[in-house]
Amino acid sequence: MSSQPILKVSGVETYYGNIRALAGVDVEVHKGEIVSLIGANGAGKSTLMMTICGSPQARAGQVIFDGEDITKLPTHLIARRRIAQSPEGRRIFPRMTVLENLQMGAGLDDLKFFKEDVEKIFTMFPRLKERQNQRGGTLSGGEQQMLSIGRALMSRPKLLLLDEPSLGLAPLIVKGIFEQIKRLNKEEGLTVFLVEQNAFAALKLSDRAYVMVNGKVTMSGSGKELLADPSVRAAYLEGGHH
């Protein structure tokens, strides 16, 4: 593991108006790792993802990416640093076709890789290939999730942020998506930071993980350690996740 984390979040506080959503969060992601953040609904997990992407911006603390302080950068400049996000609720362009959605994800300067990258996404998610000329809004939830991840990957990210990829999806679809994430990590060294309410699936997939409660990180450890931890099991694994 490289000594220098690719993502280092230190003492981050984020507010919505006067309400503090993140209360001094510290998180590190090293190159080539899959790191997950688990916690109950409303714990602040998605807020952390959005803060890393600059919207909302942290009111205190620092977000360092690849050695650069990006805390106060606007979102579009953060994206240019090759941080890609597959946001919660998928947020694809419903009126654009699958192919057009993928084009929106491609870096402007990387169009020379466009064909090759699209082929890679279609190999990963054959369903998208079959649907390439269909409008995004007509896809099933699982297909939209594949498209959201595919679109994020089109920018050839150094860091992929995945926010609740399993939300509302059938277990079999979730399993397939998680297998693809694992494969990209193993074969291409893709670094992934994952927010997930399905704690069991996330911890099984992850090298390391953090637990968030009320805007604070309360525990961290390897995926295996947290899977075995009695308090984590009680809160998130034994009928605790919805």
C-alpha positions in Angstrom: 0.0 0.0 0.0 1.4 3.4 -0.9 2.3 5.5 2.2 0.6 8.6 0.6 -3.2 8.1 0.5 -4.8 9.2 -2.8 -7.7 10.6 -0.8 -7.3 12.1 2.7 -10.3 13.7 4.4 -9.2 15.5 7.6 -11.4 17.0 10.2 -14.1 17.8 7.7 -17.2 19.6 8.9 -20.1 20.2 6.5 -23.3 22.2 7.2 -26.7 22.6 5.6 -27.6 26.1 6.8 -27.0 25.9 10.6 -27.3 22.1 10.8 -24.0 20.3 11.1 -24.1 17.2 8.9 -20.5 16.1 9.2 -18.7 16.6 12.6 -15.0 16.3 12.0 -14.7 13.4 9.7 -11.3 11.7 9.0 -11.1 9.1 6.2 -8.3 7.8 4.0 -8.3 5.9 0.8 -5.1 4.4 -0.6 -4.4 3.7 -4.3 -5.8 0.4 -5.4 -8.1 -0.1 -2.4 -11.8 -0.6 -2.1 -12.9 1.3 1.0 -16.5 1.4 2.1 -18.4 3.7 4.4 -21.4 2.1 6.2 -24.0 3.5 8.5 -27.7 4.0 9.0 -29.8 6.2 6.8 -29.1 9.9 7.6 -25.7 9.2 9.1 -24.0 11.6 6.7 -22.6 9.2 4.2 -23.9 10.8 1.1 -23.0 14.2 2.5 -19.4 13.1 2.7 -19.4 12.0 -0.9 -20.9 15.3 -2.0 -18.4 17.2 0.1 -15.5 15.4 -1.6 -17.0 16.5 -4.9 -17.2 20.1 -3.7 -21.0 20.5 -3.3 -21.6 21.4 -0.5 -18.1 22.6 0.4 -16.6 21.7 3.7 -16.8 24.6 6.2 -13.8 23.2 8.2 -11.1 20.6 7.6 -9.4 19.5 4.4 -10.0 17.2 1.4 -6.6 16.3 -0.2 -6.7 14.3 -3.4 -3.5 13.0 -5.0 -1.5 15.4 -2.9 -3.5 18.5 -3.8 -5.9 20.4 -1.5 -9.3 20.4 -3.4 -11.4 21.5 -0.4 -12.4 24.8 -2.0 -12.4 23.9 -5.7 -15.6 24.0 -7.6 -17.2 20.7 -8.6 -16.3 20.8 -12.3 -12.6 21.4 -11.5 -12.6 18.5 -9.0 -14.1 16.2 -11.7 -11.2 17.2 -14.0 -8.8 15.8 -11.4 -10.3 12.4 -12.4 -12.6 11.8 -9.5 -15.8 10.3 -10.9 -19.0 9.9 -9.0 -21.9 7.5 -9.5 -24.4 9.5 -7.3 -27.2 8.2 -5.1 -30.4 7.9 -7.1 -28.4 7.2 -10.3 -29.1 10.7 -11.9 -28.6 9.6 -15.5 -29.9 11.8 -18.3 -33.4 10.2 -18.9 -34.0 11.7 -22.3 -30.6 10.8 -23.7 -29.8 7.4 -25.1 -27.5 5.0 -23.3 -24.7 5.8 -25.7 -25.2 9.6 -25.3 -25.1 9.2 -21.5 -21.8 7.4 -21.8 -20.5 10.2 -24.0 -21.4 12.7 -21.3 -19.1 10.8 -19.0 -16.1 10.7 -21.3 -13.4 13.3 -20.6 -13.3 15.9 -23.3 -9.7 15.4 -24.0 -10.0 11.6 -24.0 -12.3 11.2 -27.0 -9.5 9.2 -28.7 -10.3 6.4 -26.2 -14.0 6.8 -26.6 -14.7 3.7 -28.8 -12.4 1.5 -26.8 -13.9 2.7 -23.5 -17.5 2.2 -24.7 -16.6 -1.4 -25.8 -15.2 -2.0 -22.3 -18.4 -0.8 -20.6 -20.5 -2.9 -23.0 -18.4 -6.0 -22.2 -18.8 -5.3 -18.5 -22.6 -4.7 -18.8 -23.9 -6.5 -21.9 -27.4 -5.3 -21.1 -26.2 -1.7 -21.9 -25.0 -2.8 -25.3 -28.4 -4.3 -26.1 -30.0 -1.0 -25.0 -27.5 1.5 -26.4 -30.0 3.4 -28.5 -32.7 3.4 -25.8 -33.4 6.5 -23.7 -32.0 6.3 -20.2 -35.4 6.9 -18.7 -36.8 3.7 -20.2 -34.3 1.5 -18.5 -34.9 -0.6 -15.4 -33.4 0.4 -12.1 -30.6 -2.1 -12.4 -29.8 -1.0 -16.0 -29.8 2.7 -14.9 -27.4 1.8 -12.1 -25.1 0.0 -14.6 -25.3 3.1 -16.8 -24.5 5.4 -14.0 -21.4 3.4 -13.1 -20.5 3.0 -16.8 -20.7 6.8 -17.3 -18.5 7.4 -14.3 -15.9 4.9 -15.6 -15.8 6.7 -19.0 -13.7 9.4 -17.5 -11.0 6.8 -16.7 -11.1 7.9 -13.0 -8.2 7.7 -10.6 -10.9 7.4 -7.9 -14.5 6.1 -8.3 -17.0 7.3 -5.8 -20.0 5.0 -5.6 -23.0 6.2 -3.6 -25.5 3.5 -2.6 -25.1 1.4 -5.8 -27.4 -1.3 -4.4 -30.3 1.0 -3.5 -33.6 -0.5 -4.6 -32.1 -3.3 -6.7 -32.7 -7.0 -6.7 -30.0 -9.0 -4.9 -28.9 -10.8 -8.0 -28.3 -7.5 -9.9 -26.4 -6.1 -6.8 -24.2 -9.2 -6.8 -23.4 -8.7 -10.5 -22.5 -5.0 -10.0 -20.3 -5.8 -7.0 -18.5 -8.5 -8.9 -17.7 -6.0 -11.7 -16.4 -3.5 -9.2 -14.2 -6.2 -7.6 -12.9 -7.2 -11.1 -12.0 -3.7 -12.1 -10.2 -3.3 -8.8 -8.2 -6.5 -9.2 -7.5 -6.3 -12.9 -7.1 -2.6 -13.4 -6.2 -1.4 -10.0 -9.3 0.9 -9.8 -9.5 2.7 -6.5 -13.0 2.8 -5.1 -14.7 4.6 -2.3 -18.1 3.1 -1.7 -21.1 4.4 0.4 -23.5 1.5 1.0 -26.4 0.7 3.2 -26.1 -3.0 2.4 -23.3 -3.4 5.0 -22.8 -7.1 4.5 -22.1 -6.8 0.7 -20.0 -3.7 1.2 -17.8 -5.2 3.9 -17.3 -8.4 2.0 -16.1 -6.4 -1.0 -13.8 -4.0 0.9 -10.2 -3.9 1.9 -11.1 -1.5 4.7 -14.2 0.2 6.0 -15.5 3.0 8.2 -18.7 3.2 10.2 -20.5 6.5 10.4 -23.0 7.5 13.1 -24.5 11.0 13.2 -21.9 12.7 11.0 -18.9 11.1 12.8 -16.7 8.1 12.0 -17.1 5.9 15.0 -15.1 2.8 13.9 -12.7 1.7 11.2 -10.9 -1.5 10.3 -10.5 -4.1 7.6 -13.7 -5.4 6.0 -13.2 -8.7 7.7 -12.7 -7.1 11.1 -15.9 -5.1 10.9 -17.8 -8.1 9.6 -16.8 -10.0 12.7 -17.3 -7.1 15.1 -20.3 -7.8 17.5 -21.5 -4.2 17.6 -21.4 -3.9 13.8 -23.2 -7.2 13.5 -25.9 -6.1 15.9 -26.4 -2.6 14.3 -26.0 -3.4 10.6 -25.9 -7.1 9.8 -28.4 -9.0 11.9 -31.6 -7.7 10.4 -30.3 -4.3 11.1 -30.0 -3.3 7.5 -33.2 -2.6 5.6 
